[in-house]
């Protein structure tokens, strides 16, 4: 089993635990697109309590990757996903958050 397969397996379980609809192919593509960041303990997770980290997710993922426009809908979507993930959960895995955001905004075609 490759390291990517191990990570995807772990993230599949997290997605199931969060009660989110699982699209294994999309989760794999999102995870792959995260690149080497998923293999570093610090960059594998998102520090949602740090405003700078949320701004980075918004600018680098939602706007640049998903092609969304700046506006209140981005903040609302981020809040909704973080609430569903569980704000108190210490390990907010980047790939899972990105997957949930992709599903939330209906941007699955980006990974088509």
matplotlib code that plots the C-alpha trace (Angstrom):
import matplotlib.pyplot as plt

x = [0.0, 1.4, 1.6, -1.1, -3.4, -2.7, -3.6, -6.8, -7.8, -7.4, -9.3, -12.2, -12.7, -12.7, -15.3, -17.5, -17.2, -18.3, -21.4, -20.4, -21.4, -18.4, -17.1, -13.9, -12.7, -13.1, -11.4, -8.5, -8.1, -8.4, -5.8, -3.4, -3.8, -2.6, 0.8, 3.5, 1.8, -0.2, 3.0, 4.1, 2.4, 2.1, 0.9, -1.4, -3.8, -5.5, -5.3, -8.9, -8.5, -5.8, -7.4, -4.3, -4.7, -8.4, -7.4, -4.9, -7.5, -9.9, -7.3, -5.3, -8.0, -11.4, -10.4, -7.4, -8.1, -11.9, -12.3, -14.8, -15.3, -14.4, -17.5, -19.6, -20.5, -16.9, -16.9, -20.4, -19.2, -16.0, -18.0, -20.5, -17.8, -15.8, -19.0, -19.8, -16.2, -16.3, -14.4, -13.2, -11.6, -7.9, -6.9, -8.7, -7.1, -6.4, -7.5, -10.8, -11.6, -10.8, -13.0, -15.8, -15.4, -15.4, -18.7, -20.2, -19.6, -20.5, -17.1, -16.4, -15.8, -12.5, -11.1, -12.9]
y = [0.0, 3.4, 6.3, 8.1, 5.1, 5.1, 8.8, 8.4, 5.4, 7.6, 10.5, 8.2, 7.2, 10.9, 11.8, 8.9, 9.9, 13.5, 12.2, 13.7, 12.0, 10.0, 10.2, 8.2, 9.2, 12.9, 12.5, 10.8, 13.5, 16.3, 14.5, 14.0, 17.7, 18.6, 17.3, 16.7, 18.9, 15.8, 14.1, 16.9, 16.8, 20.6, 21.3, 18.2, 20.0, 23.4, 25.6, 26.9, 29.1, 31.2, 33.9, 33.9, 30.2, 30.7, 33.5, 31.2, 28.5, 31.1, 32.8, 29.7, 27.1, 28.7, 31.6, 30.3, 26.5, 26.4, 29.7, 31.2, 35.0, 36.9, 37.6, 36.7, 33.3, 32.1, 32.9, 31.4, 28.2, 28.0, 28.4, 25.8, 23.2, 23.9, 23.6, 20.2, 19.1, 20.1, 23.2, 21.5, 18.7, 19.3, 17.5, 19.2, 17.4, 19.8, 17.2, 16.5, 20.2, 20.8, 17.9, 19.2, 22.7, 21.3, 19.4, 22.4, 24.8, 22.1, 22.4, 18.7, 19.4, 21.2, 17.7, 16.1]
z = [0.0, -1.0, 1.4, -0.6, -0.2, 3.6, 3.8, 1.7, 3.9, 7.0, 5.4, 4.2, 7.9, 8.9, 6.2, 7.3, 11.0, 10.1, 8.4, 5.0, 1.7, 0.6, -3.0, -2.8, -6.2, -5.4, -2.0, -3.7, -6.3, -3.6, -1.5, -4.4, -5.3, -1.8, -2.8, -0.3, 2.3, 3.5, 4.6, 7.0, 10.3, 10.5, 7.0, 6.9, 9.3, 9.3, 12.3, 12.1, 15.1, 13.4, 11.1, 8.9, 8.2, 7.2, 4.9, 3.3, 2.7, 1.3, -1.0, -2.1, -2.3, -2.7, -4.9, -6.8, -7.0, -7.1, -9.0, -6.6, -6.2, -3.0, -0.9, 2.1, 0.6, 1.1, 4.8, 5.2, 3.4, 5.5, 8.7, 7.6, 6.8, 10.0, 12.0, 10.3, 10.8, 14.4, 15.6, 18.7, 16.7, 17.0, 13.8, 10.9, 8.0, 5.1, 2.5, 4.3, 4.7, 1.0, 0.1, 2.2, 0.7, -2.8, -2.1, -0.3, -3.2, -5.9, -7.6, -8.1, -11.8, -10.9, -10.2, -13.2]

ax = plt.figure().add_subplot(projection="3d")
ax.plot(x, y, z, "-o")
ax.set_aspect("equal")
plt.show()
